[in-house]
Amino acid sequence: MNAYQPPSSEVLVDIYRRMTLIKQNDERFRAVIKAGKLVMPYYSPRGQEVIPSAMSVCLTDDDYICTIYRGVHDMIAKGVPLKELWAELGGRVTGTCKGKGGPMHVTHPASGVMVTTGIVGSSMPIANGLALAAQIRGERRVAVAYFGDGASNIGAFHESLNMASVWKLPVIFVCQNNGYAEHTKYAYGTSVANIAQRAVAYQMPGVTVNGNDPIAMHKAAREAVERARDGGGPTLIEANTFRFQGHVFGDPDAYMDKHEKAAWVARDPVPLFRQWLIDAKHATEEQLAAMEAGHEAQIDAAVEFTLSSEYPDVAELRRDIFKDEVLA
């Protein structure tokens, strides 16, 4: 494996581009729901922007990701078009899955977002299957499975890591450890201090990284991707982070320690990284402000597109079910 080279200014700015796009989208999603313009379940990723952004700059469109229903940030970072994403979350026929998947089942193969699943832990065996297919075909594709700390206690986690290790699959398991499995604090349900310790049992590298540090996360991601692409097998990355909102929109997060939350919010990674880019002369205030304004325009267009789109026709209940359509 090549020695790690710090990211170029171009890559660092690209990480920020994805981070702020996630943040700005989240702010608009919550505002539109509060205004009553869209009615849908919504899972805010605010605070976790770094992880998929630093991961995705190491991937290509041909690489796969499998994510979970709390993974809208993973989808945005990987490149799902905003109009189709918003329309799917809004249940419109113009969405990525014709409005029939909704927030829990966004799929967009063109950008490599193969599965969004509502079943805890199931992103991992599916990613294994995609990685195995790439391995059999002799492709240099890799697959990334995103999941939360709670999912590391599911049987599918252990089965998937074991299989990936035995077959040296080109897969990366990324645990976004935000400290809470839905409403349960990490220490109340998990027996190890760090999820990455579990990699030892499956003879694969396990790395615990500050998931709110873009450079540290990029280093872990780059090394894991190179290892997988070169036939070295899987890696388990535990990226420590924190979610600024409750598990689902409307959750008052009374189970969170208020002082702990305040401390994490004070270290919000998006404005911190933005200022660092300017101070280190990787970008100017004007460049980043123009980028953010461009994002707002994209989001405006996505909202308008969604609100002006139709809901699926009742005939869609019978479509996309069988290989051969049955419409009667």
N, C-alpha and C positions, 0 to 999 in steps of 0.2 A: 504494500500500500504506500502511495506517495505521501511525503511529509505534508502536513496541513499548511496551506498557504492562506493567510488572512484574506478575506473578501476584498475585491476591488470596490472603488466608489460606486461603480455601476450596480454591482450586486447588492451592496448595502442600501442604496436608494431603492432598489427593487424590493428588498425586504420591507422597507418602510412603506412603499407604495401599497403592498398587499395589507400590511398592518392597518394603515389608516383607512383603506377601503373597507375593511372589516368593521372598524370602529364607526365610521360614518354610516355604513349600512345599518349597523345595530341601532344607532341613535334614531335613524329614520324609521326602522321597523317598529320600534317601541312608540314613537310619536304617532305613527299612522294607526296603530292598534288603539292607543289611548284616545285618538280622535274618532274612533268608531268606523273608520273607513274600511278596515279589514278585520274580519273575525277569524282567528286561527290560533292554534297552539303555537307558542314561540319560546325558544330556549336561547337566552342571551349568552353569547360567548365573550362578553366584555371582560377584559383582563387576560384573556388567553390568546391574544392576537399573534404573539411572537411565534408560537410553536409551529403552526402550519405554514406561516409565511417563510420562516427560515428553512423549513423542510422543503417547501415547494420550489424554491429557487434552485434546489439541487436535483429536481426532477424534470422530466420532459412530458409533453402531452401524451406520449406513448406509455408512460409509467402509470400504474394503477394506484388508486386509493380506495379504501373501504372505510366508511365512517359511520357515525351513530347519529341518532336523532338530535343530539346536542352539537352537531358538527357543522353548522352553517358557516363557521369561519374556515373550516377545512375545505368546504366547497368553493368559497370565494377565493381563497388563496390558490387553489388549483386551477381556477379559471373558468368556472361555470358562468356563462353570460348573465348579467344582472337582470335583464328583462325576463328571460325564461325562468330564472331562479325566483324572482319576486312573483311571477305569475303562478308558479307551482305552489309556493307557500300560500298564495291567495286562492288556490283552488280553481284557477282559470284554465280553459282548454288550451291556451297558448303556452302553458308551462312545460317544463322539461319532460313531464310524464302525463301531459294533457290534463293536468289538474287532479289526477287520480291518485297521486302518491302523497302529495302534501308534504309538510315539514319532515315527516319521518321516513320518506322514501324518495328523496331527490336522487335522480340518476342522470348522468350526462357523459356517456362514453367518449364523446369527442374530446373532452378535456381530461379524461382518465378517471372521472368520478363514477365508479362502477356500481357501487351499492351504498345507500344510506339505510341503515337498519334500525328498527325500533326494539330489537331483541338484544338485551344486554349481553355483551361478550361475543356476539355472532359476527362481528367484523373480522375477527381473526381467522376462523376456519375458511371463510370466503376468500380472504386475501391469500391464504395458503393455496387454495385451488387456482387462483389466477397466477400465482407465482409458479406453481407446478406446470401449468399450461405453457408459460413462457419458457420454462426450463426444457420441457419436452420439445418445443418448437425451435430451440436453440437461439431464442431471442435474448437481447440484453436488457429487457424490461425488468423493472423491480415493482413490487407491490408493497404498499404501506397500509397497515391496519391501525387506525386511531381508536382509542377507547379510554375510558376513565378508570380511576383507581378502584372503584367498586367492582368493575368487570374483571379485575385481576384475581378475584376470589371465585370466579365462575369456572366450572369444569372446562369449558371451551378454551380458556386461556392456557391451562396446563396441557391439554391435548394438542393444541395448536403449536405451542412452543416445542413440545416433544417431537411432533411430526416434522416441523420445519428444520429442526436440528438434525434429525436422522437422515433426511433427504437433502440437506443443505440447500434449502429453498431460498431464492432471492427475495426475501421478505423482511420488512422492518416493522417491528411492533412498537408503536409509540403510545405510551401511557401518559395521558394528560392528567397529571395528579394535581387536582385543584383542592384537595383536602376534604372533599365531601362527596360521598356516594349518595346522590340525591339529597336527603336530609340528614345523613348520618356522618358524623365526624370520623375522619380516617382512623384514629386510634381506637374507636369503638368497634371496628369491624375487620381490621387487618392485623395479622400477627407479626409482620416484619416491619422494621423501621423504614426500609426502602424497598419499593417494588422491584427495583433492579437486582436486588439480592437473589431473587428467584431464578435469574438466568443461570446461576451456577449449577442448579439441578439439571439443566438441559444443555450444558456444555456449549453455551454461546456467550458472547460478550454482553454484559449488562452495564449500562451507563446511567447514572443519576446526574442530571444537569439542571441548571437554573433555566427553567423554561421561559423566563421573562428577560433573559439576556440574549439578544439577537446573535451576537458573535459566538457565544458558548453553544447556543442551540444550533447554529449553522455548522460549527465544527463537528458536533455529534452527528448531525444529519449527513454531512458530506462523507464522513468516514464510514457510516453505516451503508450509505448508498453505494459507495465505491466497493466496499466489501461484498455486498450483495451482487452488484453488477459483474464483478470479477470472479464469481463462483465461490466466494468464501462463506456463503451461508447467511443465516439470519442474525439480527441484533435486536436486543430489547433496550429501548430508550425510555427512561422515566424522566419526564419533563415536569418539574415542580412549578406550579403556578397557583392562581387563585381566581375564582369567578366573582365579579363585582355585584352580580344580581342573584336572585334566588334561582332554584333549579329550573323553574318554568315561570313564564311571565305571569305575574300576579301573586307569586310566592313571596311572602313578607320576610323570608329568611330569618325568622326569630331564633332559629337553632344555631345561627352563626355567632361567634364571639365578636362583639361590636368593636372592641379594641384591635383585635386581629384584623378584621376587615378594614378598619380605618388605616391601619399601618400599610396594608397592601395597596389600597386605593391611593395613598400618598406616594407610592412608588409606581404609579401607572406607567407601564412600559412604553406606551405610544408617545406621549409628550416628552418623556425622558430621552427616548431614542431620537426623536425629532431634533431636540436641542443639541444632542451629542453630534449628530450629522452636521449641523451648522457649525458648532464649535470646532470640530475636527476638519472643517472645510471640505467635506464630502459633497455638500449641497449648500445652496443659499436659501435664505428665508423666502425670497421671491420664487425660486424654483419649487419649493415645497408648497407654498401657498397656491401657486398655479396648479399643481398636481391635485391638491385638495379641492380646488374650485372645479376642476374637471370631473372629479369623482361626484361632486354634488350634482353636476349637470347630468351625469349618467344615472344617478339615483332618481333624479326628477323624472327622467325619461322612463325609467323602469316602473316607477309608481304610476305614472300616467298610462303606460302600456297595460299594466295590470288592471287598473280600475276601468279601463275602456274595453277589456277583453271579456268574452262570454264565459259563463260556466259550462262545463261539459254537458252535452246532450245525454238524455237517458239512454240512448243507444250505446254509449260508451261502456255501460255496465257489462255488455257482452263482447266487447272488443279487447284484444290483447290478453286473452285468457288462454286460448288454445293455439297450437301452431297453425291450424287452419281455422279461419274465422267462422264462427257460428252466430249468425245474426238473427235467425228466425226465432 
